[in-house]
Amino acid sequence: MALSARVMLHEDLCKGCGLCVRFCPRKIIFLDGRINAMGYHPATVVEQEKCTGCCICAWMCPDVVIEVERDEVA
């Protein structure tokens, strides 16, 4: 069985610290060029299909704005 994962960021609450960007082993998280509701450049995920579901991004986030959903695929 393979594992499918999806990173969900609450972008309007993100302070753009960049810890998730720095520690993502797949390098699929970047700081967006746009400004969120709090006035920061939020983290965003590109190439979601490359996510392995390791959860390092969620562990590193000091504001707990990242959730990782993992599903087993037959």
KOLMARLO-531702 format. One record per atom (N, C-alpha, C): x, y, z. Coordinates in steps of 0.2 Angstrom, whole numbers, padded with zeros to 4 digits, always signed. Example, Ala and Ser with C-alpha at 12.3 -4.5 7.8 and 13.67 -1.06 7.14 Angstrom:
% KOLMARLO-531702
+0066-0028+0039
+0062-0022+0039
+0066-0016+0039
+0064-0011+0035
+0068-0005+0036
+0064+0000+0039
% end
This chain:
% KOLMARLO-531702
+0004-0006+0000
+0000+0000+0000
+0004+0006+0000
+0002+0011-0004
+0006+0017-0004
+0003+0022+0000
+0006+0028+0002
+0003+0033+0006
+0002+0039+0002
-0003+0042+0003
-0005+0049+0000
-0005+0054+0005
-0002+0060+0004
-0002+0065+0009
-0004+0071+0006
-0007+0076+0011
-0009+0082+0009
-0008+0087+0014
-0004+0093+0013
-0002+0098+0018
-0007+0103+0017
-0010+0105+0023
-0015+0110+0023
-0013+0116+0027
-0012+0122+0025
-0010+0127+0028
-0015+0132+0029
-0016+0135+0036
-0021+0140+0037
-0017+0147+0035
-0017+0148+0029
-0013+0154+0027
-0014+0160+0030
-0020+0162+0032
-0022+0168+0035
-0019+0169+0042
-0017+0163+0045
-0014+0164+0051
-0007+0163+0051
-0004+0162+0046
+0003+0161+0045
+0007+0167+0046
+0013+0167+0050
+0017+0173+0051
+0023+0173+0046
+0023+0168+0042
+0029+0168+0037
+0036+0167+0040
+0036+0164+0045
+0043+0163+0049
+0048+0159+0044
+0045+0154+0040
+0049+0150+0035
+0052+0144+0038
+0050+0142+0044
+0053+0136+0047
+0051+0130+0043
+0044+0130+0041
+0042+0124+0037
+0046+0124+0030
+0047+0130+0027
+0051+0130+0021
+0058+0127+0022
+0061+0129+0027
+0068+0127+0029
+0069+0119+0030
+0064+0117+0033
+0064+0110+0036
+0061+0104+0031
+0057+0107+0026
+0053+0102+0022
+0059+0098+0018
+0059+0091+0019
+0064+0087+0015
+0063+0087+0008
+0057+0088+0006
+0055+0088-0002
+0055+0095-0005
+0056+0100-0001
+0057+0107-0004
+0050+0109-0008
+0044+0107-0005
+0038+0109-0008
+0034+0115-0005
+0037+0118+0000
+0034+0123+0003
+0038+0129+0002
+0035+0135+0001
+0038+0141-0001
+0034+0147+0002
+0037+0153+0003
+0034+0158+0006
+0031+0162+0000
+0024+0163+0000
+0021+0166-0006
+0022+0173-0006
+0022+0176-0012
+0023+0183-0014
+0018+0188-0011
+0012+0185-0010
+0006+0189-0008
+0006+0190-0001
+0002+0195+0001
+0002+0196+0009
-0005+0193+0011
-0005+0190+0017
-0011+0187+0020
-0014+0193+0024
-0020+0191+0028
-0024+0195+0032
-0020+0198+0038
-0015+0195+0040
-0011+0197+0045
-0005+0202+0043
-0004+0202+0036
+0001+0207+0034
+0008+0203+0033
+0008+0196+0032
+0014+0192+0031
+0013+0189+0025
+0019+0187+0022
+0020+0182+0016
+0019+0175+0019
+0013+0172+0018
+0012+0165+0021
+0015+0160+0017
+0016+0154+0020
+0019+0148+0017
+0013+0145+0012
+0016+0142+0007
+0011+0139+0002
+0015+0133+0000
+0011+0128-0002
+0013+0121-0005
+0013+0121-0012
+0018+0119-0016
+0018+0118-0023
+0020+0111-0024
+0017+0108-0029
+0018+0101-0030
+0016+0096-0025
+0010+0097-0023
+0007+0093-0017
+0008+0086-0018
+0008+0083-0024
+0009+0076-0025
+0016+0073-0023
+0020+0078-0022
+0027+0076-0019
+0028+0075-0012
+0022+0077-0008
+0022+0076-0001
+0022+0069+0001
+0027+0067+0006
+0027+0061+0009
+0023+0060+0015
+0021+0065+0018
+0017+0065+0024
+0022+0064+0030
+0028+0066+0030
+0032+0066+0035
+0030+0070+0041
+0027+0075+0040
+0024+0080+0046
+0029+0085+0049
+0035+0085+0046
+0040+0089+0049
+0038+0096+0049
+0035+0098+0043
+0032+0105+0043
+0028+0107+0048
+0023+0102+0050
+0018+0104+0055
+0022+0104+0062
+0027+0100+0063
+0031+0099+0069
+0034+0106+0070
+0037+0109+0065
+0041+0115+0066
+0037+0121+0066
+0031+0121+0064
+0027+0127+0064
+0025+0129+0071
+0028+0135+0073
+0027+0138+0080
+0020+0140+0081
+0016+0141+0076
+0009+0144+0077
+0004+0139+0075
+0006+0133+0074
+0002+0127+0073
-0004+0128+0068
-0001+0131+0062
-0006+0132+0056
-0005+0127+0051
-0002+0122+0052
-0001+0117+0047
-0004+0110+0049
-0008+0107+0045
-0010+0100+0046
-0008+0096+0040
-0007+0090+0042
-0005+0085+0036
-0010+0079+0037
-0013+0078+0031
-0018+0073+0031
-0015+0067+0027
-0015+0061+0030
-0012+0055+0026
-0017+0050+0025
-0017+0047+0019
-0022+0042+0017
-0018+0036+0014
-0020+0030+0016
-0017+0024+0012
-0021+0023+0006
-0017+0022+0001
-0020+0021-0006
-0018+0014-0008
-0023+0010-0010
-0022+0003-0012
-0018+0002-0019
% end
